[in-house]
Amino acid sequence: MHEMALCQGILDIIRERAAADGFSRVAVVRLSVGALSHVDPHALEFGFDVVTRGGLAEGAALLIDRPRGQAFCMACSTTVTIPARGEPCPDCGGHQLMVVAGDEMRVVELEVS
Ligand SMILES: [Zn+2]
C-alpha cells in the first residue's frame, strides 16, 4: 500500500515545518489530492492515523481536497475536465488527452495549536 509511504512523507513535511516554525502540535492537516492522482483518500486517512500515532500530529484532523482532473484534448485543442484517468474527452469522445492538472498530491496547509 503506497499510501503508507505517502503518509510517512507527509509526516516528514510536518516535522520539518514544526522544527522550522517552532510548533509542537498540529490540529489540522489539509491535503490536496488530485482526482487523477493514484492515491486512495480512504487508504490515506487510515495510513495517516497509523503514522501519526504518538507524535506531534496525533489526533489531527485530515482534510482532503479533491481538485478535478484537467486534460488537454489534442482533437479539440482545448482543456477539458475529466473525472478519472483513461476517460475520454467529454466534448469529442477522443482519447488523445494529456493530463495538465489534478494528478498531484501535496500538503496545502497545517493548522497548528
Ligand atoms: Zn476533445
Backbone and ligand atoms as CSV (ligand in chain L), in Angstrom:
chain,resi,resn,atom,element,x,y,z
A,1,MET,N,N,0.849,-1.197,0.000
A,1,MET,CA,C,0.000,0.000,0.000
A,1,MET,C,C,0.880,1.241,0.000
A,2,HIS,N,N,0.935,1.946,-1.119
A,2,HIS,CA,C,1.879,3.061,-1.185
A,2,HIS,C,C,1.381,4.291,-0.437
A,3,GLU,N,N,0.091,4.303,-0.056
A,3,GLU,CA,C,-0.423,5.416,0.738
A,3,GLU,C,C,0.324,5.519,2.070
A,4,MET,N,N,0.776,4.376,2.575
A,4,MET,CA,C,1.518,4.364,3.838
A,4,MET,C,C,2.814,5.167,3.688
A,5,ALA,N,N,3.499,4.948,2.584
A,5,ALA,CA,C,4.744,5.676,2.318
A,5,ALA,C,C,4.443,7.161,2.122
A,6,LEU,N,N,3.322,7.464,1.471
A,6,LEU,CA,C,2.933,8.863,1.277
A,6,LEU,C,C,2.683,9.536,2.617
A,7,CYS,N,N,2.009,8.798,3.516
A,7,CYS,CA,C,1.717,9.351,4.839
A,7,CYS,C,C,3.002,9.609,5.607
A,8,GLN,N,N,3.949,8.716,5.454
A,8,GLN,CA,C,5.249,8.905,6.091
A,8,GLN,C,C,5.893,10.186,5.556
A,9,GLY,N,N,5.759,10.401,4.261
A,9,GLY,CA,C,6.290,11.611,3.640
A,9,GLY,C,C,5.600,12.862,4.157
A,10,ILE,N,N,4.282,12.773,4.344
A,10,ILE,CA,C,3.519,13.909,4.880
A,10,ILE,C,C,3.998,14.222,6.290
A,11,LEU,N,N,4.202,13.167,7.062
A,11,LEU,CA,C,4.664,13.347,8.441
A,11,LEU,C,C,6.050,13.998,8.459
A,12,ASP,N,N,6.897,13.617,7.528
A,12,ASP,CA,C,8.229,14.229,7.432
A,12,ASP,C,C,8.107,15.732,7.167
A,13,ILE,N,N,7.178,16.090,6.272
A,13,ILE,CA,C,6.956,17.511,5.960
A,13,ILE,C,C,6.490,18.253,7.207
A,14,ILE,N,N,5.564,17.625,7.954
A,14,ILE,CA,C,5.041,18.246,9.178
A,14,ILE,C,C,6.172,18.446,10.194
A,15,ARG,N,N,7.022,17.434,10.322
A,15,ARG,CA,C,8.143,17.522,11.277
A,15,ARG,C,C,9.104,18.638,10.892
A,16,GLU,N,N,9.383,18.740,9.607
A,16,GLU,CA,C,10.297,19.796,9.142
A,16,GLU,C,C,9.720,21.180,9.424
A,17,ARG,N,N,8.397,21.321,9.143
A,17,ARG,CA,C,7.744,22.604,9.413
A,17,ARG,C,C,7.773,22.916,10.907
A,18,ALA,N,N,7.520,21.881,11.715
A,18,ALA,CA,C,7.489,22.066,13.169
A,18,ALA,C,C,8.848,22.540,13.655
A,19,ALA,N,N,9.909,21.947,13.112
A,19,ALA,CA,C,11.263,22.329,13.521
A,19,ALA,C,C,11.563,23.759,13.073
A,20,ALA,N,N,11.112,24.112,11.858
A,20,ALA,CA,C,11.404,25.439,11.311
A,20,ALA,C,C,10.575,26.525,11.984
A,21,ASP,N,N,9.296,26.223,12.248
A,21,ASP,CA,C,8.379,27.244,12.763
A,21,ASP,C,C,8.176,27.177,14.278
A,22,GLY,N,N,8.687,26.142,14.896
A,22,GLY,CA,C,8.649,26.059,16.351
A,22,GLY,C,C,7.297,25.714,16.955
A,23,PHE,N,N,6.495,24.914,16.264
A,23,PHE,CA,C,5.265,24.449,16.910
A,23,PHE,C,C,5.418,22.978,17.297
A,24,SER,N,N,4.567,22.540,18.206
A,24,SER,CA,C,4.733,21.166,18.685
A,24,SER,C,C,3.481,20.321,18.533
A,25,ARG,N,N,2.361,20.973,18.162
A,25,ARG,CA,C,1.135,20.213,17.936
A,25,ARG,C,C,0.475,20.672,16.647
A,26,VAL,N,N,-0.089,19.716,15.939
A,26,VAL,CA,C,-0.813,20.032,14.715
A,26,VAL,C,C,-2.268,19.632,14.901
A,27,ALA,N,N,-3.185,20.554,14.610
A,27,ALA,CA,C,-4.607,20.275,14.800
A,27,ALA,C,C,-5.272,19.824,13.502
A,28,VAL,N,N,-4.868,20.439,12.405
A,28,VAL,CA,C,-5.492,20.134,11.123
A,28,VAL,C,C,-4.424,20.047,10.028
A,29,VAL,N,N,-4.526,19.019,9.245
A,29,VAL,CA,C,-3.645,18.883,8.083
A,29,VAL,C,C,-4.542,18.874,6.857
A,30,ARG,N,N,-4.290,19.823,5.966
A,30,ARG,CA,C,-5.104,19.900,4.756
A,30,ARG,C,C,-4.260,19.472,3.564
A,31,LEU,N,N,-4.787,18.501,2.853
A,31,LEU,CA,C,-4.079,17.974,1.691
A,31,LEU,C,C,-4.869,18.255,0.432
A,32,SER,N,N,-4.154,18.325,-0.647
A,32,SER,CA,C,-4.788,18.387,-1.951
A,32,SER,C,C,-4.408,17.102,-2.684
A,33,VAL,N,N,-5.412,16.321,-3.005
A,33,VAL,CA,C,-5.178,15.048,-3.695
A,33,VAL,C,C,-5.984,15.071,-4.986
A,34,GLY,N,N,-5.307,15.289,-6.076
A,34,GLY,CA,C,-5.988,15.417,-7.356
A,34,GLY,C,C,-6.779,14.172,-7.712
A,35,ALA,N,N,-7.896,14.382,-8.406
A,35,ALA,CA,C,-8.761,13.266,-8.800
A,35,ALA,C,C,-8.031,12.272,-9.700
A,36,LEU,N,N,-6.963,12.732,-10.348
A,36,LEU,CA,C,-6.236,11.854,-11.263
A,36,LEU,C,C,-4.963,11.271,-10.633
A,37,SER,N,N,-4.722,11.605,-9.378
A,37,SER,CA,C,-3.542,11.035,-8.722
A,37,SER,C,C,-3.858,9.582,-8.371
A,38,HIS,N,N,-2.822,8.788,-8.245
A,38,HIS,CA,C,-3.042,7.373,-7.930
A,38,HIS,C,C,-3.071,7.188,-6.423
A,39,VAL,N,N,-3.920,7.960,-5.786
A,39,VAL,CA,C,-3.977,7.918,-4.329
A,39,VAL,C,C,-5.417,7.671,-3.898
A,40,ASP,N,N,-5.593,6.723,-3.019
A,40,ASP,CA,C,-6.917,6.431,-2.478
A,40,ASP,C,C,-7.078,7.208,-1.167
A,41,PRO,N,N,-7.976,8.200,-1.137
A,41,PRO,CA,C,-8.115,9.036,0.061
A,41,PRO,C,C,-8.438,8.233,1.324
A,42,HIS,N,N,-9.192,7.151,1.166
A,42,HIS,CA,C,-9.546,6.365,2.351
A,42,HIS,C,C,-8.317,5.664,2.919
A,43,ALA,N,N,-7.488,5.141,2.028
A,43,ALA,CA,C,-6.252,4.499,2.472
A,43,ALA,C,C,-5.324,5.527,3.100
A,44,LEU,N,N,-5.386,6.744,2.553
A,44,LEU,CA,C,-4.566,7.834,3.074
A,44,LEU,C,C,-4.982,8.178,4.513
A,45,GLU,N,N,-6.284,8.243,4.744
A,45,GLU,CA,C,-6.788,8.538,6.088
A,45,GLU,C,C,-6.355,7.470,7.077
A,46,PHE,N,N,-6.458,6.230,6.645
A,46,PHE,CA,C,-6.075,5.123,7.506
A,46,PHE,C,C,-4.577,5.190,7.814
A,47,GLY,N,N,-3.778,5.383,6.780
A,47,GLY,CA,C,-2.329,5.436,6.947
A,47,GLY,C,C,-1.911,6.599,7.827
A,48,PHE,N,N,-2.625,7.721,7.666
A,48,PHE,CA,C,-2.305,8.915,8.442
A,48,PHE,C,C,-2.500,8.651,9.934
A,49,ASP,N,N,-3.603,7.992,10.264
A,49,ASP,CA,C,-3.873,7.625,11.657
A,49,ASP,C,C,-2.735,6.797,12.230
A,50,VAL,N,N,-2.261,5.861,11.431
A,50,VAL,CA,C,-1.227,4.935,11.903
A,50,VAL,C,C,0.117,5.653,12.100
A,51,VAL,N,N,0.549,6.422,11.090
A,51,VAL,CA,C,1.886,7.021,11.184
A,51,VAL,C,C,1.966,8.180,12.180
A,52,THR,N,N,0.816,8.817,12.479
A,52,THR,CA,C,0.866,9.971,13.382
A,52,THR,C,C,0.702,9.576,14.845
A,53,ARG,N,N,0.412,8.306,15.081
A,53,ARG,CA,C,0.193,7.850,16.458
A,53,ARG,C,C,1.416,8.135,17.327
A,54,GLY,N,N,1.177,8.782,18.461
A,54,GLY,CA,C,2.269,9.031,19.402
A,54,GLY,C,C,3.154,10.216,19.038
A,55,GLY,N,N,2.829,10.913,17.941
A,55,GLY,CA,C,3.675,12.040,17.520
A,55,GLY,C,C,2.951,13.366,17.600
A,56,LEU,N,N,3.554,14.391,17.004
A,56,LEU,CA,C,3.021,15.753,17.129
A,56,LEU,C,C,1.722,15.962,16.358
A,57,ALA,N,N,1.416,15.049,15.454
A,57,ALA,CA,C,0.180,15.190,14.671
A,57,ALA,C,C,-0.866,14.150,15.084
A,58,GLU,N,N,-0.651,13.529,16.233
A,58,GLU,CA,C,-1.629,12.534,16.675
A,58,GLU,C,C,-2.987,13.196,16.879
A,59,GLY,N,N,-4.025,12.570,16.347
A,59,GLY,CA,C,-5.384,13.080,16.512
A,59,GLY,C,C,-5.722,14.272,15.639
A,60,ALA,N,N,-4.775,14.697,14.810
A,60,ALA,CA,C,-5.040,15.837,13.929
A,60,ALA,C,C,-6.107,15.452,12.905
A,61,ALA,N,N,-6.933,16.437,12.555
A,61,ALA,CA,C,-7.951,16.188,11.536
A,61,ALA,C,C,-7.294,16.249,10.168
A,62,LEU,N,N,-7.639,15.316,9.332
A,62,LEU,CA,C,-7.097,15.285,7.975
A,62,LEU,C,C,-8.197,15.715,7.005
A,63,LEU,N,N,-7.959,16.845,6.346
A,63,LEU,CA,C,-8.931,17.332,5.363
A,63,LEU,C,C,-8.338,17.109,3.984
A,64,ILE,N,N,-9.113,16.497,3.127
A,64,ILE,CA,C,-8.596,16.186,1.798
A,64,ILE,C,C,-9.413,16.884,0.723
A,65,ASP,N,N,-8.762,17.813,0.032
A,65,ASP,CA,C,-9.397,18.461,-1.126
A,65,ASP,C,C,-9.170,17.562,-2.336
A,66,ARG,N,N,-10.168,17.531,-3.211
A,66,ARG,CA,C,-10.042,16.709,-4.418
A,66,ARG,C,C,-10.198,17.570,-5.661
A,67,PRO,N,N,-9.149,18.296,-6.029
A,67,PRO,CA,C,-9.261,19.094,-7.257
A,67,PRO,C,C,-9.542,18.211,-8.464
A,68,ARG,N,N,-10.369,18.741,-9.371
A,68,ARG,CA,C,-10.759,17.964,-10.548
A,68,ARG,C,C,-9.602,17.786,-11.514
A,69,GLY,N,N,-9.702,16.706,-12.247
A,69,GLY,CA,C,-8.674,16.439,-13.236
A,69,GLY,C,C,-8.910,17.256,-14.495
A,70,GLN,N,N,-7.839,17.777,-15.056
A,70,GLN,CA,C,-7.958,18.516,-16.303
A,70,GLN,C,C,-6.954,17.984,-17.306
A,71,ALA,N,N,-7.391,17.933,-18.519
A,71,ALA,CA,C,-6.522,17.420,-19.572
A,71,ALA,C,C,-6.695,18.251,-20.825
A,72,PHE,N,N,-5.632,18.271,-21.607
A,72,PHE,CA,C,-5.680,18.975,-22.884
A,72,PHE,C,C,-6.033,17.968,-23.961
A,73,CYS,N,N,-7.114,18.235,-24.674
A,73,CYS,CA,C,-7.527,17.334,-25.745
A,73,CYS,C,C,-6.898,17.786,-27.060
A,74,MET,N,N,-6.135,16.869,-27.666
A,74,MET,CA,C,-5.440,17.203,-28.917
A,74,MET,C,C,-6.442,17.479,-30.040
A,75,ALA,N,N,-7.538,16.727,-30.036
A,75,ALA,CA,C,-8.518,16.860,-31.108
A,75,ALA,C,C,-9.255,18.196,-31.023
A,76,CYS,N,N,-9.651,18.578,-29.802
A,76,CYS,CA,C,-10.391,19.826,-29.625
A,76,CYS,C,C,-9.464,21.031,-29.469
A,77,SER,N,N,-8.200,20.764,-29.198
A,77,SER,CA,C,-7.248,21.833,-28.868
A,77,SER,C,C,-7.760,22.686,-27.723
A,78,THR,N,N,-8.316,22.010,-26.728
A,78,THR,CA,C,-8.831,22.751,-25.592
A,78,THR,C,C,-8.631,21.937,-24.315
A,79,THR,N,N,-8.721,22.616,-23.192
A,79,THR,CA,C,-8.557,21.945,-21.908
A,79,THR,C,C,-9.935,21.539,-21.384
A,80,VAL,N,N,-10.067,20.275,-21.056
A,80,VAL,CA,C,-11.358,19.759,-20.592
A,80,VAL,C,C,-11.200,19.131,-19.207
A,81,THR,N,N,-12.338,18.965,-18.528
A,81,THR,CA,C,-12.330,18.339,-17.214
A,81,THR,C,C,-12.675,16.865,-17.371
A,82,ILE,N,N,-11.870,16.011,-16.783
A,82,ILE,CA,C,-12.170,14.570,-16.841
A,82,ILE,C,C,-12.232,14.012,-15.421
A,83,PRO,N,N,-13.144,13.074,-15.179
A,83,PRO,CA,C,-13.333,12.551,-13.826
A,83,PRO,C,C,-12.251,11.562,-13.391
A,84,ALA,N,N,-11.641,10.905,-14.338
A,84,ALA,CA,C,-10.642,9.903,-13.981
A,84,ALA,C,C,-9.685,9.694,-15.142
A,85,ARG,N,N,-8.550,9.099,-14.834
A,85,ARG,CA,C,-7.574,8.765,-15.860
A,85,ARG,C,C,-8.178,7.764,-16.835
A,86,GLY,N,N,-7.884,7.912,-18.111
A,86,GLY,CA,C,-8.376,6.950,-19.093
A,86,GLY,C,C,-9.763,7.274,-19.619
A,87,GLU,N,N,-10.404,8.297,-19.022
A,87,GLU,CA,C,-11.725,8.699,-19.516
A,87,GLU,C,C,-11.545,9.489,-20.815
A,88,PRO,N,N,-12.503,9.346,-21.730
A,88,PRO,CA,C,-12.397,10.097,-22.987
A,88,PRO,C,C,-12.732,11.575,-22.791
A,89,CYS,N,N,-12.410,12.351,-23.806
A,89,CYS,CA,C,-12.771,13.768,-23.806
A,89,CYS,C,C,-14.295,13.896,-23.739
A,90,PRO,N,N,-14.821,14.714,-22.816
A,90,PRO,CA,C,-16.280,14.854,-22.701
A,90,PRO,C,C,-16.893,15.586,-23.893
A,91,ASP,N,N,-16.081,16.302,-24.653
A,91,ASP,CA,C,-16.604,17.055,-25.793
A,91,ASP,C,C,-16.636,16.227,-27.077
A,92,CYS,N,N,-15.517,15.531,-27.364
A,92,CYS,CA,C,-15.445,14.835,-28.650
A,92,CYS,C,C,-15.326,13.313,-28.496
A,93,GLY,N,N,-15.155,12.838,-27.277
A,93,GLY,CA,C,-15.048,11.394,-27.075
A,93,GLY,C,C,-13.674,10.836,-27.412
A,94,GLY,N,N,-12.753,11.726,-27.758
A,94,GLY,CA,C,-11.414,11.287,-28.129
A,94,GLY,C,C,-10.579,10.856,-26.928
A,95,HIS,N,N,-9.536,10.105,-27.241
A,95,HIS,CA,C,-8.673,9.608,-26.164
A,95,HIS,C,C,-7.279,10.219,-26.186
A,96,GLN,N,N,-7.057,11.190,-27.071
A,96,GLN,CA,C,-5.736,11.823,-27.120
A,96,GLN,C,C,-5.695,12.980,-26.141
A,97,LEU,N,N,-5.596,12.601,-24.880
A,97,LEU,CA,C,-5.635,13.601,-23.822
A,97,LEU,C,C,-4.307,13.633,-23.086
A,98,MET,N,N,-3.914,14.831,-22.719
A,98,MET,CA,C,-2.707,14.992,-21.942
A,98,MET,C,C,-3.091,15.655,-20.618
A,99,VAL,N,N,-2.854,14.943,-19.537
A,99,VAL,CA,C,-3.237,15.466,-18.222
A,99,VAL,C,C,-2.425,16.719,-17.902
A,100,VAL,N,N,-3.115,17.783,-17.518
A,100,VAL,CA,C,-2.411,19.031,-17.181
A,100,VAL,C,C,-2.606,19.447,-15.719
A,101,ALA,N,N,-3.623,18.906,-15.060
A,101,ALA,CA,C,-3.842,19.255,-13.655
A,101,ALA,C,C,-4.652,18.162,-12.976
A,102,GLY,N,N,-4.516,18.108,-11.654
A,102,GLY,CA,C,-5.316,17.156,-10.888
A,102,GLY,C,C,-4.641,15.820,-10.659
A,103,ASP,N,N,-3.320,15.758,-10.906
A,103,ASP,CA,C,-2.633,14.496,-10.676
A,103,ASP,C,C,-1.599,14.604,-9.553
A,104,GLU,N,N,-1.718,15.683,-8.774
A,104,GLU,CA,C,-0.713,15.901,-7.736
A,104,GLU,C,C,-1.267,15.623,-6.332
A,105,MET,N,N,-0.351,15.411,-5.418
A,105,MET,CA,C,-0.724,15.330,-4.010
A,105,MET,C,C,0.230,16.203,-3.236
A,106,ARG,N,N,-0.324,17.123,-2.441
A,106,ARG,CA,C,0.568,17.978,-1.661
A,106,ARG,C,C,-0.100,18.439,-0.379
A,107,VAL,N,N,0.724,18.877,0.554
A,107,VAL,CA,C,0.215,19.443,1.785
A,107,VAL,C,C,-0.114,20.904,1.506
A,108,VAL,N,N,-1.368,21.278,1.706
A,108,VAL,CA,C,-1.795,22.645,1.401
A,108,VAL,C,C,-1.580,23.558,2.606
A,109,GLU,N,N,-2.002,23.075,3.779
A,109,GLU,CA,C,-1.811,23.906,4.958
A,109,GLU,C,C,-1.846,23.081,6.239
A,110,LEU,N,N,-1.194,23.611,7.233
A,110,LEU,CA,C,-1.194,22.993,8.555
A,110,LEU,C,C,-1.780,24.002,9.534
A,111,GLU,N,N,-2.711,23.518,10.340
A,111,GLU,CA,C,-3.227,24.391,11.404
A,111,GLU,C,C,-2.594,23.880,12.683
A,112,VAL,N,N,-1.824,24.732,13.311
A,112,VAL,CA,C,-1.091,24.279,14.482
A,112,VAL,C,C,-1.746,24.799,15.762
A,113,SER,N,N,-1.457,24.102,16.824
A,113,SER,CA,C,-2.031,24.545,18.101
A,113,SER,C,C,-0.943,24.635,19.161
L,1,ZN,ZN,ZN,-11.897,16.530,-27.346
